[in-house]
Amino acid sequence: MQPFTTLPSHLLEWLLDLPPAETRDIVVEQDLQIPMRDGAVLLADLHAPQGAGKRPLILLRSPYGRRNPFMSLLSRPFAERGFSVLIQSCRGTFGSGGKLDPFRNERDDGLATLAWLEKQPWFSGDLATFGPSYLGFVQWAIARDAGPMLKAMSPQVTLSDFRSFKYPGETFSLDSMLRWSHLMHGQEKPFFEQILARRADRRALERAFAHLPLAEVDQVLLGQRVGYFQEWLEHNAPGDPWWEEVNYSGTVAEVTAPALFTAGYYDIFLPWQLKDYAALVAAGRKPYLTIGPWSHASLPSFTTSLRESIAWFRAHMLGDRSLLREAPVRIYVMGANEWREYPSWPPPGVRTERHYLQPNGGLSPVRPAASPPDHYRYDPADPTPSVGGPLLSEGSGPTDNRALEARRDVLTYTTLPLERSVEVIGPVSAELFVHSSLPHTDFFVRLCDVDPSGRSINICDGILRLAPGRPAPRPDGTLAITIELWPTAHRFRRNHRIRVQVSSGAHPRFARNPGSGEPLATATRLIAADQTVHHDPARPSAIVLSVLG
């Protein structure tokens, strides 16, 4: 009979369908001290099979702690299957020295960690990096300069350039960035204290999201000023050089280590993660990509990534390709509810197809006839709410949008029931011809699947913030704008309908546009905008779909 202490390991192996463990006897050496170039000392824990000697090493650099259950889920399965695992706490977190300044020290600290590793007698010289979200960003921070020791990497639900995510369409990701600041503020409190505080925290978040100016919301929520949150509000202008130090998108194409991407259709980082994937493909690399029907904190995304990363690392570090799938791209097609494998993303055979906005709320592949435009008023004092979609909160993912679509500040355009299924796989965008009573305003577009009962489920969406001269008006005074929505893979079934929403916000996912043109951090004056959406032969607004087959 196996000792009781191995039961969780056996259970995890069964639940995740992992290959058999080589050993269950794992030794953990805690609080290894790793010096940084500026004198700070970061702490790390080493997980290794008992008596293993020099094994290939998997590095996880995390700001979220080293010994919580989630980190055990990400580390122990590797240690049981042929690898050593080093989990390091990032600067200013969980005992590591220095001050947390998110994203800004990760290249220097990561490279200093590699220099320290090379001197360790237990290090074999073969390294892989692993982890989701922030743990993925730190991989890109060192990937180009890690040298030949970096044999493979597995960045999950992450990206190489956090500025793009913080200001999608030049708005501000208020929900995600404030929630993340709240997480970092309280994550080192005792566990039960965190549990007891959740209900009060939820109410405090609601108050903070409703508060203006944004420069005070950290104090409303946390009772103190958070320096890095203030800097994000201050440095929001396009092209601000403050972000150059933490933008690694320009180095992705120079990374030679084999990369395995794990992404989700409702993940907050998806569009930019797919740009990183495309950069490697364009550079002649052969990355692997998995996309599932997941949001950012979806447990299945992590368990799938763990299973596939074991196969990836064994193939590239141990020479065992028996577990590695052949097709480089594996995606879940929503609506069809099935996994598929392809040689590339987007898959071969995808074509661009436009569905045009029509009068009376119609949507059709036929270009619109002459018709008057549609109008709505966006009032930032009663901002259009965010419903589902890519969020850090519990309400993320696909959600019934009928209550949202009943609002007077949301326009909808819907096809007739489909005579055949339509599969949309790849990029999605909207081409709109609009007019606003204000030079400062936003436009938000969402693609939905309406089933025969009338339930409207969000598939993907995107937003764009307009400012004077961005874009320049056409001779007739209208603005021609293109909004990039999240990519997707979804089958609109026969008898379902395709729907497009047009509105001017999704609060608090994106900070509301006050309409006044005041700075993001200090704006308090709210001005309502009268919005116009055109659909006529000269101004054919449309949703642009990537249709397979």
N, C-alpha and C positions, 0 to 999 in steps of 0.2 A: 504493500500500500504506500502511495506517495505521501510524504510529509504534508501536513496541512498548509505550510507556507508556499507550496508550489501550486496549490489549487487555483489561485487567481491567474497564474501563468497559463495553466492548462485551459482554463475557461476562456481567457483572451484569445488563445490560439484557435479554439473552436469557434468562437463568435466571429472572429475576423477572417477565418479561413486562411490562417498563416501556414507556411511550410513548417514542418516539425522543427522544434528547437534542438540545437546541438547540445545545449546544457541548460540547466536551471540554476546552476551554482554561480551566482553573480556577486562580485565583490564591488563595493562602492567606497571610494576614497573621497572624503568630503573636504571642502574648504581649501582646495589647492590655491595657492596665491600666485597670481600672474601679473607681473609688473608691466605697466604701460609706459610710454615714452615720456609722459609728463610727471611720472612719479606715482600716479594713482595705482592702486592694487585691486584687481578684479578677482572675484572668487569663482571657483569652478568645482564641480564634482565629476569624478571619473568612474564610469560603470564599465566593468570588464569581466569576462569569464575568469573564474578561479584558475590560476596557473596558466593563463593564456599566452604569456609572452608578448611578442610584438604582433599586434593585430591591426588591420586597417582601421582607421579612426573616423567616426562620424562626429562632426562638430555642430552643436546647437548653441547659438548665442541668443539669450532671451532676456527681456526686461520684466518677465512675469514670474520669476522664481525658478528654483531648481528642484524642489522636492514635493510639489503638489501632485495630485493624481494625474493631471493632464500631462505633465512632463514625464511621469512614469510610463504613461501610455505611449509617448513618443520615443522613449529611450530603451526600456527593457527589452522589447521584442528584437531590437537590433543586437543588443548585447548577448541575447540567447542564440543568435544565428550567425556568429562568426565575426562580429565587430566589437571594438571598444567604442564607448560613447562619452564625449566630454560635453557637459552642460555648463555653460558659463553665464553668470548674471551680468547683464550689461551695466555700464557705468551708472552709479548712483542708485542701484536697486539691489535689495536683498543682501546687504552686507558688502557689496562692491563699492570701492572708493570712488571719489569724484562726484560730480553733480550730473544728474540726468538732464541732458539737453537733447531731446529726441532727434534722431537721425544724424546729428551733426558730428559725432565722434566715432561713428561706427567703422569707417574705413581705417583710421589710425589705430583704433583699439583692436579691430579684427586682424590687421597685419601684425601688430605687436604680439597678439596671441599666437599667430602662426610662427613668428620668430622664436617665441618661448617653446612651442611644441617641438621644433626641430632639435632642441637641446635635451629633450626628455628621453631617457634610456628605453622607455616602453613604447615610444612612437615608431611605427614601422616606416614612416615617410610617405604613406598613402593616405590621402584625406578625402572625405566627402563632406558636403554641407547639407543641412536638412532643416525644414521647419516652415510653418505658415506665417502669413501676415508680417509682423515686424521681424520675425525670425527668417523670413524670406528676403526682406529688404537688406538685412545685414549680409546675406549671401552675395547679393549684387554689389555691395559696397567693396568687397574684396576679390570678387571672382576674376577680374581681369589681371590683377596683380599678384594673385596667389602663387603663380609659378607652376611648375610641373607636378608639385605635390597634390594639387587639386585634381582628382581623378573623375569626380562626378558631383552633381548638385541636384537638389530637389526643392525648388521654390514653389510654395503652394499658396493659393489665394493671396497674391502679393504683387508687387510691381517694383520697378527700378527708380521711379520718379514720383515721390509723394506729393510734389506740388500739383501735378495734374489732377490727382484725386481730391486734394483739398479744395480746388477751385474748378470743379467740372463746369465747362461752358462759361468760365469766369464768374460763377456764383461762389458760394462758400458752403462746404459740407458741415453745416452746423450740428446736426444730430450726431454724426459720427465723431467729430472732433471734440465736442463737449462731453459725450459719453466716455470717450477714451481718456480724456483728462480726469474725469470722475473716477474711472477705473484705476488709473495710476495713483491718484491721491489716496485711495483707500485700500489698495490691494495687500498692503503689508499689515493691516489690522488683523486681530484674531478672527478665525473663521466664523465662529458663532456671532461675533459682533457684526460682521458683514451681513450675515443672514438676517439678524434682527433689524438691521438698518434698511433693508431693501424697500419696504413699503414707504417709509419716510423719504428715502432717496427718490422713489418714483414721483412723489408729489413735488419734491424739490426740483427735479428735472423739468417737470411741467411748468413750474413758475419761472425757471431760468429760460426755457425756450420762448416764453411769452414776453420776456423782459427786453427793454431797450434802454440805453444803448448796449450793443453786444460787448463792449469793453467792460461792462459790469457783471456779465452773466456768470463768470467764474466766481466772483465774490458772492453772488446770490446763491449759487449752488454749493460752493465749498467753503465759504466764509473767508476766502483769501484770494489774493491775486496770483494767477499762475503765469509765470513769465513766458513760457513757450506758447501758451494759448494767446497771450497778448501779441506776441511777435507774428503769429499766423494771421491775426486780424490786421496788423500794421503792414505786412509785406504781401499784400494781395494783388498789387498791380502787375499786369502782364509784363514779363521780361525783367522783373525785379532781380538784380544780381544776387540778392541775399540767398536765393535758392540754388545757385550754381554749385555750391559746395556739397549739396545733398542730392544732386540729380545725376544718376548713373546710367540714364538711358542711352547716352552717347557712347558708353563703353560696352554695352551689351554685345554688339556685333563682334567685338574683339575677344570675347570669352570663348575659349576652346574646350573647356570641360563639358562633357555630355550633360545636358540638362533635361530633367523631367518636370513638366509643368502640370499642376493640378489646379483646376479652376471651377467656378460655379456660375451658372447663368444669372443667379441673383446675388452674386458676390459684389461687394462694393468696389473691387479693383479690376473687374473683368476686362473692360476695354483696353486698359493700359497693360495688363498682363499679356493679352493677345498681341499687342504691339511688340512686347519683348520677344515673344515667340516668333513673330514675323521677322524681327531684326536678325535673329539667329538663322532662320531659314534663308533669308536674303544673303547672308554671309556665307552660305554653303554648308552650314552645320546641319545636323540631323537630330533636332530635339524631339522628344515625345510629349504628347499633349493629351490630357484627360479632362473633359468638361462634363460635370454632372448637374442635376437639377437642384443645386445647393445654394444656400446663402452663406454669409461669411463664417458664422459660428456653427455651421451644420456638422454634427458629429460624423455622419457618413462620409463627408469630404475628407476628414482627417484619417478615418479608418481605411478608406480606399487608397489614399495617398501612402499610408504606412505600408499597406500590402504591396502596392506597386513599387514603392521605393526600395523595399527589401529585394525585389527582383532586379531593380535598376542597379543597385549598389553591388549585388552579387555578380551581375553581368560585367560591370566595369571595373570592379576592384578584386574580384575573386576568380574571374574567368568562367563563371557558371551562368550560361544563358538559358538554362532549362526552364526558368520561370518567366522569362521575358516574352511578352507578346510580340508578334511579328509586325503588325500594323502600327505606325508611329502615332496615329490619331485615334482616340477612342472617345466617342461622345454619346450622351444620352439624348434621345429625341423625345421631347415632351409632347404630349398629345398622342403620339404613337406608343409611348411608354416602353421604349426598348433601347438597348445599347447597340451601337454600331461602330465598326472600325473602318477607317478611311486612310488613304495615303497622305492626305494633307488637310489643312484647314484654310479656307472653306473647302468642302469636298469638291471633287471634279463634277462637272455637270451643272453647277449653280449658275443661274442667269439672273440678271437684274429685271425686276418687274415693278412698274409703278401702279399704284391704286390712287386715283384722283379724288380729292374732296369734291362733293357734289352739293347742289342746293337741297334744302330740306333734310340735311343730315345724311345724305347718301355717300357711298364710297364705291368706286368702280374703276376697272382698268380703262374705261372709255374717258377720253378727255372731256372736261365739263363744257356745257353750253353756256351761253351768256346768262349771267345770273347775278343778283345783288349779293354783296358780301354778308358775312355773319358778324355779329357784334357781341361783346360781353364787357363787363366792368370788373376789373381786378382791384380789390380794396385791401391794401396791406394791413389795415386794422382788423380785418377778418380774413386772414390769408387762406388760400386754398390749401387744404391739409394734405400731407403725405399719407398714402394708404398702401401698405405692403411695399414690395420692391426691394432693392438692395439697401438694407439697413443693418446697423449693429444691434438693434433692439429686437425684442422677442416677436414683434409683428412683421418681420421681414418675409419676403417670398411672395408667392401667388396668393391673392386675396380678392374677394368679391368687391367689385368697384361700383356697384349700383348706387349706393348712397352717395358716393363722390360724384357720380355722373348726374345725379339729380340736382346738384348745385347750379345756380345761375351763372357762376363764373367758370363753368366747364362746358365746352362744346364737344359733341360727339358726332362721328361720321362712320356709318356702318354699312357693310355690304348686305345684299340679299343672302338668304341661306345658300351656302356653297353647294353646287351640284356635284363636285368632286373634292376630295381632300387636297389641301395645298400645304406643302412642306416648305417652311421658311428656315433656311440653315445658312448662317453667316451674318455679315453686317446688315444693319437696318438704319435708315436715315429718313429724315423728313425734309422736304423742300417746300417752304411756306412763303407766301406773299402776304405781308401783314402791314398794318399801320397801327401806331399807338399815339395817343394824345400826349404822351410823355417821351422825352428822349432817353430816359433811364427806365428800363423795364425788362422783364423776363418773358420767355415763351417756353413752355413745357409740353412735350408730346409723349403720349403713351400708346403702345400697341396692346390691344386686348383680344381675347378669344371669348366670344359670346355663345354659350351653349343653347340648345333648344328651349331650356327653361327660362332663358333671359339672364342667367348669371354671367357677369362680365369679369373675366380673370386677366389680370395684368401679366403680360409676357415680357415686355422690355420698355424702356423709356429713356428720355434724355432731356437736357435743359440747355438754354443759351441765354446769357445776359447781354442786353444791348446797351450801348452808350452812344453819345453824340459822335457821329462819324463811323461808328462800328455796328453795322456796315453803312456804307454811303447810300443815301436814298436814290431810288430810280427817278427818272424824269417825272413820273406821275406822282411822286411823293411816297410811294410804297417802299417797303424794304423786302428784298429777297434774301431769305435766311436759310441756312442748312443746319439742321440739328442732328448730331450723331447720337443714335440710341444705342443701348447696350446690344451687342451681338446676341444671337439666340439660335436655338434649334428647336422648332416646334411644328407639329402637324395640326393645322386647322382642319378638323374632321368634316366630312360631308354633313350637311345640314347645320353646321355651326356658321357663325358669321365673324368676319374680321372687323374690328372696330378701332378707330383712332380717336384719342382724346386730344384736345388742344386747350390749354389753360395757361396761367402765368405764374405757377409756383407749385411747390410741394413742401409745405412747411410742417415740421422743422427739419426735414431731411436737408433742404437747402434754405439758407437764410433768406427771408423775404426781401424783395426789392422794395425799399421804401418809396421809390419814385422821385425822391428829392435830389438825388445825385450827391448826397453827403457821403463822407468816408464810411467804409464798412464798419469800423470800430465805434464811431461816434454818432451815427445817424439816429435821429429820434423823430424827425418830421415825416409823417406818412401822407402820401398823396395818391389818391385813386387814379387808375389808368383806364381809359376807354380804348378797348382793343378791337381791331378789325381783322378778319381773316378772309382773303379773297379766294374765289374759285370760279374762274372764267377763262375763256380761250387765251387771253393775254397774260393771265396770272394763274396758271394751273397748279395750285398747291397739291402736293401728293406725298404719300408715304412710299419710300423706295425699299423694296424687299428683295432679299436674295432667295430665289425660289429654286428648289431642286427638282429636276425632272420636267 
